Amino acid sequence: MSGWNYHVTHFVTSAPNIHHLPADTGIEVAFAGRSNAGKSSALNTLTNQKSLARTSKTPGRTQLINLFEVSDGLRLVDLPGYGYAEVPEDVKQRWQQALGEYLQMRHCLKGLVVLMDIRHPMKDLDQQMIQWAVESHIPVLVLLTKADKLASGARKNQLNLVREASLASMGDVQVEIFSSLKKLGVDKLRQKLDSWFSESAPTEEIA
């Protein structure tokens, strides 16, 4: 199995909540993070497409669950950014409910990528996302984004701190550094996605 070709990923649909998503079949891997964590940039870097996921100058714009198809029945899911201060409280509550429902009730979800700015990791909502995933027995890959903003020593310290903090969740949580700008950690992300997609893919697809 040489891995999937993420460059052919294409947009499928947007939905306000799980009740508007396509059938709960196949395999989905979701991307979640605070509104300014660099989620869109990571998706664009992974797929080598400049505008697959729209990078907004105004964080908090993505209020929908966006689905992208990698291959037949294999999807990447861009979840609404959370924790953005200028969003009205009722909208925030709605997003959080949609996120929680998606993580706890979507059976085809096989992995969660949580993106955090390496300079401000493990905020309350980040920890809540990880906890939701762990409680639903979903493995997590934490990407510490914007790693190019720190010198390598500071980068390593943050990585070790977050790895240590993630042990408290008692779940399957892997932590890596990532930079869309310098293409750091893209290979680790691809490897993880490959393993999640392959583990659960129908055997004839892997043959």
Disulfide bonds with the S-S distance in Angstrom:
none
